[in-house]
Amino acid sequence: MNLEISGKVAIVTGASKGLGFGAAKALSEEGCRVVLCARGADELEKAAAQLPGESLTVAADVTQPGVPAQLVAAAMERFGSVDIVVGNSGGPPPGRALDVTDDAIAAAVNANLTTSVRLVRESVPHMRANHWGRICLITSFSIKEPIPTLALSNLARTGLWAWAKTAAADLFPDGITLNLLAPGLHATERAKNLGVAPGTPMGDPDDFGKIVAFFCSEPAKFVTGTALPVDGGAVRGLL
């Protein structure tokens, strides 16, 4: 299938490894010019070197309030456009619902909700100017089925889903789609850090990246305001 996004400019955060790198790689393979952001400069450069297409690296912490604007400005200066945004940031530490502190809640909301809102807000004016845009925010299947030991993630990411659902309706008339992908366990460092038992079925980050690329494609122009679990059937609910 021709995704019709060759030449588009994509910003991908958390792009040096895991699901973010899978997304950056898939978009690059489709001909996108990719702006990659992550905190570790060395890992980021190694990631960019593996992409087949043109890229720009910005070593920064996207959860810092000014960084989303910095990323958009860098994309505009280098490539002259912002067409695709893939928002991705690491999840908060484990914890049960009644054990979380005020400071931990604030940090989780900043990293897994407000950061994505900032990134979208900075990108949308350029997308509206082109009457075309694709926004894909990477969350967790916990927005469909809360994980008892990840209360902070449940809280922040579900809030992002509520915001995205309402924002999608505002953006669609301008040719911009906004969707969430809700991954389950994938073979990433995050899964290792959570102590996933050996032999547990996990997804491939490269496959996940290809799903991101489709959601950011021209044929997906009528798909918006949705959250797709990519979880190997982990969510058992009907809604």
N, C-alpha and C positions, 0 to 999 in steps of 0.2 A: 504494500500500500504506500502511495505517495502522501506523506503527511503535509506537504506543501508549506513547509516552514524554512526551507533553505534560504539563508541570508538574513533570517530574523535574528534579533539580538536578545539573548536570554541572560538574566541574572539568577544565579543559583547560590544560596547561602548554605553554610555547613557542607561545603563542596569538596573537601579534601579527602573524604573517605565515606564509607557506608552508603546510605541511601542517597545522600546529597551528591556524592561522586557518581553513583549509578545514574542519577538524573542528568548531571552535566555531561557525562559520556554519551548517553543516548541522544541528547539534544545536539551535541557536536557531530555525532554520526549522521544526523539528519540535515547537517549543513548549517546549523546555527552558529553564530559567533557568541561565545560564552564568557561572561564575567563571573569568575569564581571567587567566593569569599569564604574565609575560615581564619581562625586565630593563629594557627601555626604556619609561619611563612615557608619553612622547608617542606613540610608535607603538602602544602598548597602548590608549590612549584613542581613537586613530583607528580601531583595529580594532573596539573595542566599539561605536563610533558607527555602524558598518556592519551591526550585528546587528539583526534585526527584533524580538527579544524582550528581556526583562529581563536585565541582566548586572551583574556586579561585577568591577572590575579590581583586581589586586594586583600592583604593580610590585616584583618581587623576583627573585633568582637562585635558581631551584628546586634547583640543585645544592648550595646551602648546607644543611647538615644540619637546621637548624631550620625551613626554609621549608615543607616539606610539611605539617608540623603547623600552621603558620600558615595555610596555605590551607584546610585542613579546618576550622579554628576560624572563619575568616572566612565560609565557606559556611554553617556551622551558625548563626552569629550572624545573618547576613542572611536566609537562606532556611530554616533549620531542618532541613536534611537534606543528605545526600551520597548520591546514587544512582548516578552515573556518573563514572568517572575516565578521562581520556585523558592518558596520560603521554607527553610528547614533549620531547626536549632535543637541542640541536645536536650533531653528530658531531665527533669529534676530528680533528686535522689528518692529512693523508696521511703515509704512511711505510711502508717495507718491514719485514717481520717482524723481521729481525736488526738493524735500525737504531733500534728503539724503546728508550727509556730507562725506568728504574724510575719516575721521576717522571711521565713521560708515561703509563705504564700505570696508575698510581694515579689520575691525573686522568681518564682515559678510563673506568675502571671506576666511579669515583664518578659521573660525569655520565651514563653510558649503562647502568648496572646498578643501583648502590646507590640512586641518586636515585629510580628507579621503585619499588624495594622499599620505601623509606621512605614514598612516597606511598600505595602499596597498604596498607601496615601501618597508617597513620594513618586511612585511609578505611574499612577493613573493619569495625571495630566498629559504625559507624553503619549500614552495609549489612546486617550480621547482625541488627541490631535490627529492621529492616524486612523481613527475609527476602527481600531483592531487591537486586541490584547488578550493574552491568556495568563491567568494567575492560578497557580496550583500550590496549595499550602500542604505541607506534609505534617500530619498529626499522629494519631495512634488509634488503633481499633478500640481503645478505651472510651472514645466518644460515643461508641455504640453499646459497649458493655464495660462498665467501670471495673478496673482491676483493684481488688481490695488492698494490695500492698503498695499501690502507686497513687495515693490519694491526691498528691499535688498535681500529678499529670492529669488525672481525671478532671480536677477542678479547672485548671488553666486551659486545657485543650478543648473541653466542652464549651467553655466560654468563647473560644475562638470560633467554634462551629456555629454558635448562635449568632455571633457577629457576621461571619461569612455568609450565612444564609440570608441575612437581611441586606448585606452589601451587594450580593450578587444581583438582586432585583434592581438596584439602582444603576448598576454598571451595564446590564445586558442591552439596553437601548443604544448604547454607544459602541456596540460591537465587541465588548469585553466580557469574557467569561471568568468566573471565579469558582473553583472547586477545591475540595479537600480530598487527599488520599489518606486512608487510615490503615497504616501497615500493622500487621501482627509481627511475630518473630521473624527476623531475617538474620542472615549470617553477618553480623556487624559487631563492632566492639561494644556497643551498648548491650547487646544480648549477652556477651561474655561477662560484662560487668554486673549484670543482673543475676548471674549465677545460673543460667539455663542449663538444665541437666544434659549431659552427653546423649546423643541419639534423638533429641527432640527435633521434630521436623521444623525446618526453617526455610524461608524464601531466599532467593538469590537477588542481591542488590541490583545486578545488571538487568534482570527481568523487571524488577520494580521500576527501574529507570525508563524502560520502554513504555510502561504504562503511563508514566509521567509525560513522556513525549507525545503519546496519543492525546492525552487530555489538553496538551498545549498545541494541538494541530488545527489546521483549517477544517478537516472533516468533523471535528468535535465542536463546531461552532454553536450547536443547539443543546449542548450539555453544559448546564450551569447550575449553581446552587445545590450541588450534590456532594455527598461524602461517600467515597467508595472504599469499603474494607478490602484490603489486600492481605489476607490473613490465614489462608489455607482452611477457611471454614471455622475459625475459632469462635466467631460471634454466632451464637445459636438462636438469638432472637429473630422474630419475624419483621420487625420494623427497623 
